Amino acid sequence: MEIKVLSSLATREAYLELVPQFERSSGHKVTTTWAGTTDIMKRMAAGEIYDLVVSSSKSLDDLIKQGKIVAGSPVVLAKCGIGIAVKAGAPRPDVGSPEAFKQAVLAAKTVGYSTGPSGVYLAGLFERMGIGEAVKAKTRQVPSGMTVGPIIASGEAEIGFQQVSELAHGDGIDYIGPLPAPLQNITVFSAGIPTGAPQPAAAKMLVAFLTTSAAGSVMKKHGLETA
């Protein structure tokens, strides 16, 4: 039996480690389409058919209101904050306090972030800190479904931000750490069953597997927090 999944990238590294184990133990095949939050919303609006959608809890709530996800079906998989990275070997700026973070962002020649939940939050954060216009002029954003790591590694972005799980093990970059605690924003990622899913029972089996304590250990290894 094939389980078709539409998933955001935040849980990808842990998911790619866990799903082959599920396939071996269950006999089911899992086919995954990776997409950014914006693209997930477009695909669901267009009527694409999946058995499971993994995205931010907020976006799943919106899809429930649109009648695209079964109410009550979403299950929390993990939580993740926003992390900071620079090119491998580059000087590491002080980002240990809100003021130090602000100065590091202002000092950077270019700043990279996504168009997903972390990017939306950061754009608002920079506005609230009074540096929105200054940062906007030097922002390098990646499209929905892309990670920021490659533009940090290439030097296109001197400093970059994205979900910790998407930066912690990136090639060619040095992960510095999370945003200072007073500025941090935690995104909750959940898995929900679409209305009209062809294989809802099998999808629920996959969710159950992804929420075991053993799976939680794998999530933590990849920068995600579990309940």
TAGI-V788690 format. One record per pair of residues at least 12 apart in sequence whose ideal C-beta (glycine too) atoms are under 7 Angstrom apart, sorted by sequence separation. I is the first residue (numbers start at 1). GAP is how many residues later the second one is. If there is no record, write none. Layout:
# TAGI-V788690
i=I gap=GAP
i=I gap=GAP
This chain:
# TAGI-V788690
i=148 gap=12
i=40 gap=13
i=148 gap=13
i=60 gap=14
i=93 gap=14
i=148 gap=14
i=164 gap=14
i=40 gap=15
i=147 gap=15
i=53 gap=16
i=140 gap=16
i=191 gap=16
i=57 gap=17
i=140 gap=17
i=149 gap=17
i=37 gap=18
i=41 gap=18
i=149 gap=18
i=153 gap=18
i=37 gap=19
i=40 gap=19
i=44 gap=19
i=57 gap=19
i=147 gap=19
i=153 gap=19
i=191 gap=19
i=153 gap=20
i=149 gap=21
i=152 gap=21
i=12 gap=22
i=37 gap=22
i=119 gap=22
i=149 gap=22
i=54 gap=23
i=44 gap=24
i=111 gap=24
i=149 gap=24
i=163 gap=24
i=3 gap=25
i=5 gap=25
i=7 gap=25
i=9 gap=25
i=106 gap=25
i=105 gap=26
i=115 gap=26
i=1 gap=27
i=2 gap=27
i=3 gap=27
i=4 gap=27
i=5 gap=27
i=6 gap=27
i=7 gap=27
i=8 gap=27
i=9 gap=27
i=102 gap=27
i=111 gap=27
i=114 gap=27
i=8 gap=28
i=106 gap=28
i=110 gap=28
i=111 gap=28
i=112 gap=28
i=113 gap=28
i=114 gap=28
i=115 gap=28
i=116 gap=28
i=2 gap=29
i=6 gap=29
i=8 gap=29
i=102 gap=29
i=109 gap=29
i=111 gap=29
i=115 gap=29
i=105 gap=30
i=110 gap=30
i=8 gap=32
i=6 gap=34
i=114 gap=34
i=113 gap=35
i=82 gap=36
i=112 gap=36
i=6 gap=37
i=82 gap=39
i=112 gap=39
i=122 gap=39
i=112 gap=40
i=11 gap=43
i=118 gap=43
i=6 gap=44
i=112 gap=44
i=118 gap=44
i=5 gap=45
i=112 gap=45
i=118 gap=45
i=4 gap=46
i=5 gap=46
i=8 gap=46
i=110 gap=46
i=111 gap=46
i=4 gap=47
i=5 gap=47
i=6 gap=47
i=7 gap=47
i=8 gap=47
i=110 gap=47
i=113 gap=47
i=3 gap=48
i=8 gap=48
i=110 gap=48
i=111 gap=48
i=112 gap=48
i=113 gap=48
i=114 gap=48
i=3 gap=49
i=5 gap=49
i=109 gap=49
i=113 gap=49
i=108 gap=50
i=108 gap=51
i=169 gap=53
i=105 gap=54
i=168 gap=54
i=104 gap=55
i=168 gap=55
i=165 gap=57
i=125 gap=58
i=165 gap=58
i=164 gap=59
i=165 gap=59
i=56 gap=61
i=85 gap=64
i=121 gap=64
i=87 gap=65
i=88 gap=65
i=11 gap=66
i=86 gap=66
i=87 gap=66
i=93 gap=66
i=11 gap=67
i=85 gap=67
i=87 gap=68
i=10 gap=70
i=117 gap=70
i=86 gap=72
i=86 gap=73
i=84 gap=75
i=85 gap=75
i=38 gap=77
i=84 gap=77
i=83 gap=78
i=101 gap=78
i=36 gap=79
i=37 gap=79
i=82 gap=79
i=83 gap=79
i=101 gap=79
i=36 gap=80
i=37 gap=80
i=82 gap=80
i=83 gap=80
i=82 gap=81
i=83 gap=81
i=95 gap=81
i=82 gap=82
i=85 gap=82
i=92 gap=82
i=95 gap=82
i=98 gap=82
i=101 gap=82
i=80 gap=83
i=81 gap=83
i=97 gap=83
i=80 gap=84
i=83 gap=84
i=88 gap=84
i=90 gap=84
i=92 gap=84
i=96 gap=84
i=98 gap=84
i=80 gap=85
i=83 gap=85
i=85 gap=85
i=87 gap=85
i=88 gap=85
i=95 gap=85
i=98 gap=85
i=87 gap=86
i=88 gap=86
i=86 gap=87
i=85 gap=88
i=86 gap=88
i=85 gap=89
i=85 gap=90
i=86 gap=90
i=85 gap=91
i=83 gap=92
i=84 gap=92
i=84 gap=93
i=83 gap=94
i=83 gap=95
i=84 gap=95
i=82 gap=96
i=81 gap=97
i=82 gap=97
i=81 gap=98
i=82 gap=102
i=81 gap=103
i=82 gap=103
i=81 gap=104
i=39 gap=105
i=81 gap=105
i=38 gap=106
i=39 gap=106
i=80 gap=106
i=37 gap=107
i=79 gap=107
i=80 gap=107
i=36 gap=108
i=79 gap=108
i=35 gap=109
i=36 gap=109
i=79 gap=109
i=80 gap=109
i=35 gap=110
i=34 gap=111
i=78 gap=111
i=76 gap=112
i=77 gap=112
i=77 gap=113
i=76 gap=114
i=77 gap=114
i=75 gap=115
i=74 gap=116
i=75 gap=116
i=74 gap=117
i=74 gap=118
i=73 gap=119
i=73 gap=120
i=70 gap=122
i=69 gap=123
i=70 gap=123
i=69 gap=124
i=69 gap=125
i=70 gap=125
i=68 gap=126
i=69 gap=126
i=68 gap=127
i=67 gap=128
i=60 gap=130
i=56 gap=131
i=57 gap=131
i=56 gap=132
i=60 gap=132
i=75 gap=132
i=56 gap=133
i=57 gap=133
i=77 gap=133
i=55 gap=134
i=77 gap=134
i=54 gap=135
i=9 gap=136
i=75 gap=136
i=54 gap=137
i=9 gap=138
i=52 gap=139
i=53 gap=139
i=52 gap=141
i=53 gap=141
i=78 gap=141
i=80 gap=143
i=50 gap=144
i=80 gap=144
i=80 gap=145
i=51 gap=146
i=78 gap=146
i=79 gap=146
i=49 gap=147
i=50 gap=147
i=51 gap=147
i=78 gap=147
i=51 gap=148
i=78 gap=148
i=49 gap=149
i=51 gap=149
i=51 gap=151
i=52 gap=151
i=76 gap=151
i=13 gap=152
i=51 gap=152
i=10 gap=153
i=11 gap=154
i=52 gap=154
i=10 gap=155
i=52 gap=155
i=10 gap=156
i=13 gap=156
i=9 gap=157
i=28 gap=174
i=30 gap=176
i=11 gap=178
i=10 gap=179
i=26 gap=179
i=8 gap=181
i=22 gap=184
i=22 gap=187
i=18 gap=192
i=3 gap=196
i=18 gap=197
i=1 gap=198
i=3 gap=199
i=3 gap=200
i=18 gap=200
i=1 gap=201
i=17 gap=201
i=3 gap=203
i=14 gap=204
i=14 gap=205
i=14 gap=208
i=13 gap=209
i=14 gap=210
i=11 gap=213
